[in-house]
Amino acid sequence: MTDAQRALTGQVRSVNGNMLVLARPSGYLWEAVADQCWAASPEERASLTPRGAVRIISTSPGKPHALSE
């Protein structure tokens, strides 16, 4: 699930009424209101694994490109 308020994606650990307890792979836990969350996209789900995170953060080796003005 992706929490709109925190812009974080995590796995649902438990549900208590309208509250979800979500977890990041690091073990970080937080609560979010269910109606402020949505099913994670394939890219967001991939970010939950080390391999996926590397793919999302950077897909090319080398230095970042400078932003054009």
C-alpha positions as CSV (number, residue, x, y, z in Angstrom):
1,M,0.0,0.0,0.0
2,T,1.1,3.6,-0.5
3,D,0.3,6.2,2.2
4,A,-0.7,9.5,0.5
5,Q,0.0,11.5,3.6
6,R,3.6,10.2,4.0
7,A,4.3,9.3,0.4
8,L,5.7,5.9,1.6
9,T,5.0,2.4,0.4
10,G,4.8,-0.5,2.8
11,Q,3.4,-3.9,3.4
12,V,0.2,-4.1,5.5
13,R,1.1,-5.7,8.8
14,S,-2.3,-5.4,10.5
15,V,-5.7,-3.7,10.2
16,N,-7.6,-2.2,13.1
17,G,-10.8,-0.7,11.9
18,N,-9.9,2.0,9.5
19,M,-6.3,2.1,10.6
20,L,-3.5,0.2,8.8
21,V,-0.1,-0.7,10.3
22,L,2.4,-0.5,7.4
23,A,6.0,-1.7,7.4
24,R,9.0,-0.8,5.3
25,P,11.7,-3.5,4.6
26,S,13.9,-1.7,7.2
27,G,11.4,-2.5,9.9
28,Y,10.0,1.0,10.1
29,L,6.4,0.8,11.1
30,W,3.7,3.5,10.9
31,E,-0.1,3.8,11.0
32,A,-2.2,5.2,8.2
33,V,-5.9,5.8,7.7
34,A,-7.1,3.2,5.1
35,D,-9.0,5.6,3.0
36,Q,-5.9,7.7,2.5
37,C,-4.0,4.8,1.1
38,W,-4.1,3.0,-2.3
39,A,-2.8,-0.2,-3.8
40,A,0.9,0.3,-4.7
41,S,1.8,0.5,-8.4
42,P,4.3,-2.1,-9.7
43,E,7.1,0.5,-9.4
44,E,6.1,1.3,-5.8
45,R,6.0,-2.4,-4.9
46,A,9.4,-2.9,-6.6
47,S,10.8,-0.3,-4.2
48,L,10.2,-2.6,-1.3
49,T,13.1,-4.9,-2.4
50,P,16.7,-3.9,-2.5
51,R,17.0,-4.8,-6.2
52,G,13.8,-2.8,-7.0
53,A,15.0,0.2,-5.0
54,V,18.2,0.3,-7.0
55,R,16.3,0.1,-10.3
56,I,14.0,2.9,-9.2
57,I,16.6,5.2,-7.8
58,S,19.0,4.9,-10.8
59,T,18.8,2.9,-13.9
60,S,22.1,4.0,-15.4
61,P,25.6,3.9,-14.1
62,G,27.7,7.0,-13.9
63,K,27.1,10.6,-12.8
64,P,23.7,12.3,-12.6
65,H,22.9,14.7,-15.5
66,A,22.8,18.4,-14.7
67,L,19.4,20.0,-14.7
68,S,18.9,22.4,-17.6
69,E,17.6,25.8,-16.8
